[in-house]
Amino acid sequence: MLKFSPPPGARHALRWAAVALLVTTYTGAANALPTECVTTPTARGYEAITCTPAIWNGVLVTYTHGYVAPQLPMTAPDLTLPDGQDMPSVFLAQHFAFATTSFKNGYAVEQAAAAINDAVDIFNAEPSHPPAAKVLAMGLSLGASVTTMLVEKQPKRYHGGLSLCGPVAGMPYEVKYLGDFRTVFDYYFPGIFPFGVVDVPATAFLAWNGYVGMVVSEMSAHPEAVGQLFAVTGGAYDPNYPQTFAQTALAGLFFDIFGMNDIIATAGGNPYGNMHTQYSGSADDVALNAGVARIRSDHAARRYVRKYYEPEGELRRPMVTLHNLQDPAVPYRHEIIYAMKVAKEGSSKWLTQIPVDRYGHCAFTSEEILGAFNTLAQQALQ
């Protein structure tokens, strides 16, 4: 769900943090679709949704939803904008066609890209209208990684992309950030998790609420350790809302507890490693580097995560990104690294980055999202 969640009051903030990452990508029920929309089962076992307005401008907009915990049932994506409007209706009213699809939960860049391509094929094969003259891809969080891959790898099919809070520096960078956060967290707050970063029991997620309580309690009791943790990891926080330290910590830990086993299974091994990482920024870097757990990654898994997906920065179509400056789950540093990659490839004219000075993951207003899309449309359709 594209939900704008401003920093809550202190009394409720830490409970909110326990589910913050999940809330942005899943609401548990499919939206009621406009009558112009058709749901079609695909050969991959997913459901594609395609919508065509009565008066169509020839442009198809695709949407790829964000990360959904693998423990949840696979369902149609939530298509609600922050102000309550449903996304297909907004685009249909502007004479755009719209397509989206379900896909595998968890780490699903490969599966989502194939599913979006299927949805485009289904739309283009409908006999009631001609194939799309142009296709604009839009994605949220993990879905933004899919969008980036489609625009970079298939520029003849996708004529522009909008990345919303996406890991545009690449999934290897995101996996490293999340793995390092858990590793450094364990050093400063030992004993909370009776297992390591990559040997998470399959049932660990069932104890999540208990872990949340311990994390909040220990962070409250040891503010000096909190300062060390954030100095080393560079985690985002809002200085006006001290509870955002815990929110960021829980957002980082959430992926490990709920998603590590899934990414290991999907990638064919462990993609996270820190054998040669030298951590810095603490009061005693020597002790930190001597004391943190050291984990060896698997080569095949690293290769898989690079393939799905580490952007190359070679753009031949417009790419617009929208990202919170204080993002607790996908750090804004992704945008800086991606801009450097794009510049190295001589493609900077195709990239427009729009920062939003607000704490949160995908914490946008409808106006910000639709404004970013309008920027993309103006560049791609001129």
KEKOL-839951 format. One record per residue (C-alpha): z, y, x. Coordinates in steps of 0.02 Angstrom, whole numbers, always signed. Layout:
N
SITE       w       v       u
SITE       Z       Y       X
...
***
This chain:
382
SITE       w       v       u
SITE      +0      +0      +0
SITE     -42    +173     +64
SITE    +128    +245     +27
SITE    +197    +409     +89
SITE    +380    +381    +131
SITE    +466    +535    +201
SITE    +625    +501    +299
SITE    +756    +450    +170
SITE    +936    +504    +158
SITE   +1057    +430    +283
SITE   +1146    +320    +156
SITE    +989    +223    +112
SITE    +887    +242    +271
SITE    +941     +85    +362
SITE    +909     -26    +211
SITE    +738     +52    +196
SITE    +702     +15    +377
SITE    +724    -172    +349
SITE    +565    -178    +247
SITE    +471     -24    +307
SITE    +330    -116    +394
SITE    +309    -236    +249
SITE    +305    -102    +115
SITE    +155     -16    +193
SITE     +45    -169    +176
SITE    +102    -273     +28
SITE    +169    -244    -146
SITE    +160    -419    -217
SITE     +32    -393    -356
SITE    -152    -352    -371
SITE    -203    -188    -450
SITE    -286    -176    -619
SITE    -467    -147    -571
SITE    -590     -25    -651
SITE    -718    -104    -767
SITE    -854     -68    -638
SITE    -775    -196    -521
SITE    -814    -381    -506
SITE    -708    -514    -418
SITE    -806    -652    -331
SITE    -734    -807    -245
SITE    -804    -831     -70
SITE    -846    -988     +28
SITE    -699    -950    +144
SITE    -575    -965      +0
SITE    -547    -778     -19
SITE    -589    -660    -162
SITE    -708    -515    -138
SITE    -698    -363    -250
SITE    -856    -260    -270
SITE    -871    -102    -377
SITE   -1029      -5    -421
SITE   -1030    +164    -511
SITE   -1153    +201    -650
SITE   -1230    +337    -542
SITE   -1230    +275    -362
SITE   -1269    +374    -205
SITE   -1323    +219    -110
SITE   -1168    +216      +3
SITE   -1043     +71      +5
SITE    -863    +100     +62
SITE    -768     -53    +124
SITE    -578     -63    +138
SITE    -478    -184    +246
SITE    -293    -194    +208
SITE    -153    -203    +335
SITE     -38    -337    +404
SITE     +47    -451    +278
SITE    +188    -565    +335
SITE    +126    -745    +345
SITE    +276    -804    +243
SITE    +210    -712     +89
SITE     +77    -780     -29
SITE    -100    -722      +2
SITE    -152    -600    -133
SITE    -277    -464    -171
SITE    -247    -303     -74
SITE    -149    -162    -153
SITE    -272     -21    -184
SITE    -150    +116    -236
SITE    -156    +285    -150
SITE      +7    +378    -117
SITE     -10    +486    -273
SITE     -34    +335    -386
SITE    -223    +341    -403
SITE    -315    +178    -376
SITE    -435    +183    -230
SITE    -590    +110    -315
SITE    -583    +239    -455
SITE    -573    +382    -332
SITE    -728    +325    -238
SITE    -823    +276    -395
SITE    -794    +451    -466
SITE    -880    +520    -311
SITE   -1027    +400    -336
SITE    -982    +284    -192
SITE    -982     +96    -216
SITE    -826      +6    -155
SITE    -789    -167     -84
SITE    -635    -255     -19
SITE    -570    -431      -2
SITE    -418    -540     +25
SITE    -401    -637    +188
SITE    -277    -740    +287
SITE    -102    -667    +304
SITE     -27    -630    +473
SITE    -134    -597    +627
SITE    -305    -597    +548
SITE    -429    -483    +638
SITE    -558    -621    +656
SITE    -536    -684    +478
SITE    -533    -510    +401
SITE    -693    -456    +489
SITE    -783    -610    +424
SITE    -715    -580    +249
SITE    -772    -398    +247
SITE    -944    -450    +305
SITE    -947    -577    +163
SITE    -899    -440     +38
SITE   -1043    -332     +99
SITE   -1162    -479     +84
SITE   -1102    -513     -93
SITE   -1125    -331    -142
SITE   -1299    -322     -66
SITE   -1351    -483    -154
SITE   -1307    -421    -328
SITE   -1469    -408    -428
SITE   -1414    -257    -530
SITE   -1439    -135    -386
SITE   -1526    -123    -217
SITE   -1432    -158     -54
SITE   -1326     -17     +15
SITE   -1422    +111    +114
SITE   -1266    +146    +217
SITE   -1094     +64    +236
SITE    -936    +158    +286
SITE    -788     +52    +341
SITE    -607    +101    +312
SITE    -453      +4    +368
SITE    -263     +19    +368
SITE    -154     -34    +515
SITE    -215    -209    +565
SITE    -364    -175    +451
SITE    -404     -23    +558
SITE    -427    -140    +706
SITE    -554    -233    +600
SITE    -641     -70    +557
SITE    -651     -19    +740
SITE    -724    -188    +786
SITE    -855    -183    +649
SITE    -912      -6    +693
SITE    -918     -41    +880
SITE    -999    -213    +868
SITE   -1111    -193    +715
SITE   -1175     -13    +715
SITE   -1335     -61    +624
SITE   -1233    -123    +477
SITE   -1083      -4    +477
SITE   -1129    +179    +488
SITE    -955    +248    +519
SITE    -771    +204    +514
SITE    -602    +274    +463
SITE    -451    +204    +555
SITE    -286    +235    +466
SITE    -134    +211    +581
SITE    -232     +83    +682
SITE    -200      -4    +849
SITE    -357     +74    +920
SITE    -305     +51   +1102
SITE    -320    -133   +1065
SITE    -219    -280   +1003
SITE    -171    -328   +1182
SITE     -86    -159   +1200
SITE      +0    -178   +1032
SITE     +60    -355   +1070
SITE    +127    -294   +1237
SITE    +218    -148   +1157
SITE    +301    -257   +1025
SITE    +344    -396   +1147
SITE    +416    -274   +1274
SITE    +518    -190   +1138
SITE    +599    -355   +1090
SITE    +625    -402   +1274
SITE    +709    -237   +1319
SITE    +807    -237   +1155
SITE    +881    -406   +1201
SITE    +934    -339   +1371
SITE   +1032    -194   +1296
SITE   +1091    -287   +1141
SITE   +1119    -467   +1196
SITE   +1181    -599   +1077
SITE   +1103    -539    +914
SITE    +958    -661    +920
SITE   +1001    -839    +974
SITE    +820    -867   +1029
SITE    +693    -783   +1139
SITE    +538    -679   +1108
SITE    +415    -822   +1093
SITE    +527    -969   +1040
SITE    +567    -902    +867
SITE    +624   -1039    +748
SITE    +509   -1061    +599
SITE    +653   -1021    +481
SITE    +717    -869    +576
SITE    +643    -749    +448
SITE    +762    -819    +317
SITE    +906    -740    +415
SITE    +820    -570    +427
SITE    +945    -477    +317
SITE   +1086    -538    +426
SITE    +995    -485    +583
SITE    +965    -313    +507
SITE   +1152    -291    +481
SITE   +1191    -341    +660
SITE   +1055    -230    +733
SITE   +1115     -79    +636
SITE   +1297    -114    +679
SITE   +1267    -138    +865
SITE   +1153     +13    +879
SITE   +1283    +120    +791
SITE   +1419     +58    +907
SITE   +1320     +83   +1069
SITE   +1222    +246   +1062
SITE   +1207    +249   +1251
SITE   +1112     +83   +1245
SITE   +1001    +153   +1108
SITE    +955    +298   +1222
SITE    +912    +177   +1363
SITE    +807     +68   +1247
SITE    +701    +213   +1187
SITE    +685    +291   +1358
SITE    +610    +129   +1425
SITE    +501     +78   +1276
SITE    +445    +250   +1219
SITE    +481    +203   +1038
SITE    +452    +339    +909
SITE    +592    +429    +817
SITE    +622    +588    +721
SITE    +759    +692    +806
SITE    +803    +768    +638
SITE    +843    +596    +566
SITE    +949    +491    +686
SITE    +928    +339    +572
SITE    +747    +328    +629
SITE    +807    +246    +791
SITE    +859     +94    +689
SITE    +703    +105    +582
SITE    +593     +97    +736
SITE    +693     -46    +811
SITE    +679    -147    +651
SITE    +493    -113    +636
SITE    +469    -182    +812
SITE    +584    -331    +787
SITE    +506    -373    +619
SITE    +342    -427    +695
SITE    +428    -544    +817
SITE    +536    -630    +687
SITE    +404    -641    +551
SITE    +243    -646    +650
SITE    +263    -721    +824
SITE    +237    -902    +771
SITE     +83    -852    +672
SITE      +1    -758    +814
SITE     +36    -903    +933
SITE     -45   -1024    +811
SITE    -192    -908    +777
SITE    -224    -865    +960
SITE    -198   -1043   +1022
SITE     -50    -997   +1131
SITE     +66    -855   +1178
SITE     -27    -690   +1209
SITE    +128    -595   +1268
SITE    +189    -594   +1446
SITE    +290    -482   +1562
SITE    +298    -579   +1725
SITE    +235    -431   +1825
SITE    +296    -288   +1715
SITE    +406    -161   +1801
SITE    +509     -69   +1671
SITE    +561    +109   +1707
SITE    +652    +255   +1628
SITE    +825    +179   +1618
SITE    +983    +232   +1708
SITE    +966     +78   +1821
SITE    +789     +11   +1831
SITE    +836    -114   +1967
SITE    +966    -198   +1856
SITE    +850    -191   +1705
SITE    +706    -275   +1795
SITE    +821    -405   +1869
SITE    +903    -443   +1702
SITE    +765    -446   +1571
SITE    +692    -611   +1516
SITE    +527    -650   +1600
SITE    +392    -731   +1494
SITE    +225    -804   +1547
SITE     +76    -782   +1432
SITE     -64    -906   +1403
SITE    -236    -860   +1469
SITE    -330    -926   +1318
SITE    -218    -829   +1199
SITE    -241    -668   +1297
SITE    -429    -694   +1290
SITE    -422    -722   +1101
SITE    -323    -562   +1071
SITE    -445    -464   +1179
SITE    -589    -534   +1076
SITE    -501    -492    +911
SITE    -490    -351    +959
SITE    -486    -238   +1110
SITE    -602     -88   +1080
SITE    -726     -46   +1215
SITE    -744    +137   +1164
SITE    -935    +127   +1154
SITE    -974    +216    +991
SITE   -1145    +243    +914
SITE   -1077    +289    +744
SITE    -943    +415    +690
SITE    -764    +356    +701
SITE    -623    +457    +623
SITE    -441    +411    +653
SITE    -285    +467    +558
SITE    -118    +430    +642
SITE     +64    +485    +632
SITE    +127    +564    +791
SITE    +291    +473    +769
SITE    +232    +299    +719
SITE    +370    +168    +739
SITE    +255     +16    +730
SITE     +89     +68    +807
SITE    +129    +205    +934
SITE     +21    +360    +938
SITE     -14    +318   +1120
SITE    -150    +205   +1050
SITE    -250    +361   +1007
SITE    -234    +435   +1180
SITE    -292    +274   +1263
SITE    -437    +254   +1142
SITE    -495    +433   +1172
SITE    -497    +396   +1359
SITE    -599    +237   +1331
SITE    -723    +330   +1221
SITE    -739    +470   +1349
SITE    -771    +343   +1487
SITE    -914    +271   +1385
SITE    -986    +445   +1354
SITE    -959    +427   +1166
SITE    -835    +568   +1133
SITE    -955    +658   +1015
SITE    -933    +514    +892
SITE    -742    +518    +888
SITE    -633    +631    +780
SITE    -444    +606    +792
SITE    -328    +683    +661
SITE    -142    +680    +706
SITE     -10    +695    +570
SITE    +155    +767    +630
SITE    +269    +653    +529
SITE    +378    +501    +564
SITE    +320    +338    +488
SITE    +189    +202    +495
SITE     +42    +250    +385
SITE    +149    +390    +312
SITE      +5    +491    +241
SITE     -27    +589     +82
SITE    -178    +555     -27
SITE    -248    +723     +24
SITE    -237    +676    +208
SITE    -321    +508    +181
SITE    -461    +575     +73
SITE    -483    +726    +186
SITE    -508    +610    +334
SITE    -634    +509    +234
SITE    -728    +668    +187
SITE    -737    +711    +371
SITE    -813    +540    +405
SITE    -936    +554    +260
SITE    -996    +725    +318
SITE   -1030    +657    +493
SITE   -1105    +490    +442
SITE   -1213    +545    +295
SITE   -1290    +704    +361
***
